Amino acid sequence: MLGTAGWVPALLLLVVAAPETKPSALQASGNARDPVRWSASVADPKRAARAGERIDIQLSADLDKGWHLYSLTPVPQGPAPTIIGLTVGQPFTLAGEIAEPLPLTKYDPNFDRDTSFFEDAVTFVLPVKIDASAKAGAQVVNVAVSFQVCDSHVCLPPARLVVAAPVTITKER
């Protein structure tokens, strides 16, 4: 596994270079060209999100049958790992490690090696710090994700997009 320093350049590139994609464009129906659908939400919508505090954002991917999404852990000469970050210019920052469930690890004929991946669906949990100066009211946490999906015969090129997670911020303590 790479140390933190190895992730910094890739994460910075993702955060700076992530395209501005409208959330509605991310919910396309699955087909051979788009076998994954992304969504994001506050993990505990009943808990007040207060300026200066931390919340958890759930980033979920639903995959068409037969397709898989690679884990956060890179594999040498393997597929593009999933990379998750937050876009710049918003009152939110990552506040720790992104959690992922235990992936499946199996031989992948596309790369002639064992890879770690998810099938059907996966949810990543992002610890997010709300800036103390964040304005109260409706906000959006923009999550940038870079990923690659494959089936047993073909891999789609790595893709990047931004998924919006609505959040309501209160200043009340």
C-alpha positions in Angstrom: 0.0 0.0 0.0 1.3 3.5 -0.8 2.0 5.9 2.0 0.1 9.1 2.3 2.8 11.0 0.2 2.1 8.7 -2.8 -1.6 9.6 -2.8 -1.2 13.4 -2.5 -0.3 14.1 -6.2 -3.1 11.9 -7.5 -5.6 13.4 -5.1 -4.6 16.9 -5.9 -4.9 16.2 -9.6 -8.3 14.8 -9.1 -9.5 17.7 -7.0 -8.1 20.4 -9.3 -8.9 18.7 -12.6 -12.3 17.2 -11.8 -14.9 18.4 -14.3 -17.9 20.4 -13.2 -20.7 17.9 -13.9 -24.3 18.6 -13.0 -25.7 16.0 -10.6 -28.6 15.1 -12.9 -26.1 14.0 -15.5 -24.7 11.5 -13.1 -27.9 9.5 -12.7 -28.0 8.1 -16.2 -29.6 4.7 -16.6 -27.1 1.9 -16.8 -26.0 0.4 -20.2 -22.8 -0.9 -21.7 -21.4 2.7 -21.8 -22.5 3.6 -18.3 -22.8 0.5 -16.1 -22.5 2.5 -12.8 -24.7 5.1 -11.2 -23.4 7.3 -8.4 -25.2 9.1 -5.6 -24.1 10.9 -2.4 -25.8 11.9 0.8 -25.3 12.8 4.4 -24.9 9.6 6.3 -27.2 10.7 9.2 -29.7 13.2 7.8 -31.5 13.6 11.2 -28.3 14.9 12.8 -27.8 18.6 12.5 -24.8 19.6 10.4 -23.2 22.5 12.2 -20.5 24.9 10.9 -17.1 23.9 12.4 -18.1 20.3 12.9 -17.6 17.0 11.1 -20.2 15.0 9.1 -20.0 11.8 7.2 -20.9 11.7 3.5 -21.9 8.4 1.9 -20.8 8.0 -1.7 -22.6 5.1 -3.3 -22.1 3.3 -6.6 -24.7 0.9 -8.1 -23.4 -1.4 -10.8 -25.1 -3.3 -13.5 -24.9 -7.1 -13.3 -21.5 -8.4 -14.4 -19.6 -5.2 -13.9 -17.2 -4.3 -11.1 -15.6 -1.2 -9.7 -12.0 -1.3 -8.3 -11.2 -0.5 -4.7 -9.2 2.4 -3.3 -6.1 0.4 -3.2 -3.9 0.5 -6.3 -2.5 -2.7 -7.9 0.8 -2.5 -9.8 0.2 -2.9 -13.5 -3.5 -3.3 -12.7 -6.7 -1.2 -13.1 -7.1 2.4 -12.2 -8.1 2.4 -8.5 -11.1 4.4 -7.3 -9.9 7.8 -6.1 -12.2 10.0 -4.1 -11.8 13.6 -2.9 -13.6 16.9 -2.6 -13.6 19.7 -5.1 -11.8 22.9 -4.2 -13.6 26.2 -3.4 -16.3 24.9 -1.1 -16.6 25.2 2.7 -15.8 21.4 3.2 -12.6 19.5 3.5 -11.8 15.8 4.1 -11.3 15.2 7.8 -9.6 11.8 7.7 -9.3 8.5 5.8 -12.1 7.4 3.4 -13.7 4.1 4.6 -14.6 1.4 2.2 -16.0 -2.1 2.8 -13.9 -5.1 2.4 -13.6 -5.7 -1.4 -13.6 -9.0 -3.2 -10.1 -10.1 -4.3 -10.0 -12.4 -7.3 -8.0 -13.1 -10.4 -8.9 -10.6 -13.1 -8.4 -11.8 -16.7 -8.4 -8.2 -17.9 -5.1 -7.6 -16.1 -3.8 -11.1 -15.6 -3.5 -10.7 -11.8 -5.5 -10.5 -8.6 -7.4 -7.3 -8.2 -9.7 -6.0 -5.4 -13.1 -4.8 -6.5 -16.8 -4.4 -5.7 -19.8 -6.0 -7.5 -23.5 -4.9 -7.4 -23.1 -1.9 -5.1 -20.7 -0.2 -2.7 -20.8 2.7 -0.3 -17.7 4.7 0.7 -17.8 6.9 3.8 -16.1 10.3 3.7 -15.4 12.2 7.0 -16.0 15.8 6.0 -15.2 18.9 8.1 -17.6 21.9 7.7 -15.7 25.1 7.7 -16.5 27.3 10.8 -17.4 30.2 8.4 -19.8 28.1 6.3 -23.1 29.9 5.7 -26.2 28.4 7.3 -28.8 26.9 5.0 -28.8 24.6 2.0 -25.4 23.7 0.7 -23.9 21.0 -1.6 -20.8 18.9 -0.8 -19.2 18.2 -4.2 -17.4 14.9 -4.2 -14.9 14.2 -7.0 -14.5 10.6 -8.0 -12.1 8.9 -10.5 -12.8 5.3 -11.2 -12.7 2.4 -13.7 -15.2 -0.4 -14.3 -14.8 -3.7 -16.0 -16.8 -6.8 -16.8 -15.2 -10.2 -17.5 -14.2 -9.2 -21.0 -13.7 -5.5 -21.3 -12.7 -2.4 -19.3 -14.1 1.0 -19.9 -11.5 3.9 -19.8 -11.1 5.5 -16.4 -13.7 8.2 -15.8 -13.9 11.3 -13.6 -17.0 13.0 -12.3 -18.5 15.1 -9.5 -21.3 13.9 -7.4 -23.4 16.3 -5.3 -24.5 15.6 -1.7 -27.1 18.1 -0.4 -26.6 19.2 3.2 -28.3 21.8 5.4 -26.0 23.6 7.7 -27.1 25.3 10.9 -25.1 27.7 13.1 -27.0 26.6 16.2 -25.1 24.8 18.9 
